[in-house]
Amino acid sequence: MEMRLWRDFIQDVDNHVDKLLDVDGIFIAVGTKPASELLSGKLSTDEKGYIIAGEDGVTNIPGIFAAGDGRSKNLRQVVTAVSDGANCVYSVERYLQNA
């Protein structure tokens, strides 16, 4: 017996034709607009509003670090966000030791 995670009808937004859709996996996107307004005008962001920071999380403002989906990068997944967090912790530790 073949199992499917999800099966439902979807409607084409252009021609309004219903189509049965079977899927084996689902990715949920919680949003595509970063919440970087807090430091707007001070913190460097890209054209979409994502915070510009290196792989170490360092931004253009000393002592402000960026990690996860709010950082400008090509791939936004849990694994990359976790990696960003680990890199930021190391950067924060170095920043505090030199402060």
C-alpha positions in Angstrom: 0.0 0.0 0.0 1.5 3.3 -1.0 1.2 6.0 1.6 1.1 9.8 1.0 1.7 12.5 3.6 -1.0 14.7 2.2 -3.6 14.6 -0.6 -5.9 17.4 -1.5 -7.3 19.4 -4.4 -5.6 22.6 -5.3 -6.9 25.3 -7.7 -4.7 26.9 -10.4 -4.9 30.7 -9.7 -4.6 31.5 -13.4 -7.3 29.2 -15.0 -9.2 28.1 -11.8 -8.9 24.4 -12.7 -8.9 22.0 -9.8 -6.1 19.4 -9.6 -5.5 16.5 -7.2 -2.1 16.9 -5.5 -0.3 14.0 -3.7 2.8 14.9 -1.8 5.4 13.0 0.2 6.8 16.0 2.1 5.9 19.5 3.1 8.1 22.5 3.7 6.4 25.3 5.7 7.5 28.8 5.1 6.7 31.1 8.0 7.4 34.3 6.1 9.7 36.0 3.8 10.0 39.4 5.3 12.7 39.8 7.9 12.0 41.7 11.1 14.9 44.0 11.0 13.1 47.3 11.5 14.4 47.8 15.0 17.7 49.1 13.9 16.5 50.4 10.5 18.8 53.0 9.0 21.7 52.0 11.3 22.2 48.3 10.6 23.3 47.4 7.1 20.6 45.4 5.2 20.3 44.1 1.7 17.6 45.2 -0.7 15.1 42.8 0.9 15.8 43.9 4.5 17.9 41.0 5.5 20.8 41.9 7.9 24.2 41.9 6.2 26.6 39.9 8.4 29.5 37.6 7.8 29.5 33.9 8.6 30.7 35.0 12.1 27.5 37.0 12.6 29.4 40.3 12.8 27.5 43.3 11.5 28.4 46.9 10.7 27.6 47.9 14.3 30.1 46.7 16.9 28.5 44.4 19.5 25.5 43.7 17.3 25.4 40.2 15.7 23.0 38.5 13.3 22.1 34.9 13.0 19.4 32.7 11.4 16.8 33.6 8.9 17.2 37.4 9.4 20.7 37.3 8.0 21.3 37.8 4.3 22.3 34.4 2.9 21.4 32.0 0.1 19.9 29.2 2.2 17.4 29.6 5.1 16.9 26.3 6.9 16.9 25.2 10.5 20.4 23.7 10.1 21.9 26.9 8.8 20.2 29.0 11.5 21.7 26.7 14.2 25.1 27.0 12.6 24.7 30.8 12.5 23.9 30.8 16.2 27.0 28.7 17.1 29.2 31.1 15.0 27.6 34.1 16.7 28.3 32.7 20.2 32.0 32.4 19.4 32.0 36.0 18.0 30.2 37.4 21.0 32.7 35.6 23.3 35.6 37.2 21.4 33.9 40.6 21.4 33.3 40.5 25.2 36.9 39.3 25.9 38.2 42.3 24.0 35.8 44.9 25.4 
